Amino acid sequence: MIGVGAALVLAVAAATGPPWWFKAVGLESTHSSSQPTGEGVGMSGGCAPFQVFAQGRWRPRDAAIRAAPSVLSAQVGSFPANMSISVNGWVYGRPAYPTNVAPWNNAVWYHLTDGVGWVSFAGVRATPLAFDPTGLADGGPPAPIATSCEGAVQ
């Protein structure tokens, strides 16, 4: 009888997905595979498209796509770690991680070339990076902030 009960509990748990504690111990992916939809807040100015990479050094290993240059804006998708992202300029907005150490605490947001949204400075890097499970490695090379690429929110 105990065996039947245990089998029933395991069957229900398997049918409902991974246990709640998988995410707490880092066994469940933290990135969304959803594709962005709709148009985000636009930008005037900027520059020719250039590439940045979704950060893969620390958790969460991705770059959230926001509808506007603020963490308070709706998240409309995400890019997985180290994915190449085409951006065409940047603006100052609300810092994504104001308590991070410099430069990962700044208020720069990059505009996606396709116009779908924005990624924060802290969410991208100049090059792809290996994951650091200890969280102690440096953040790697930051994405460029050329003054010629500064734009304005429309």
Summary of the structure (lengths in Angstrom):
residues: 154
radius of gyration: 18.8
end to end distance: 66.2
largest distance: 72.4
contacts: 440
relative contact order: 0.22
helix: 16%
strand: 27%
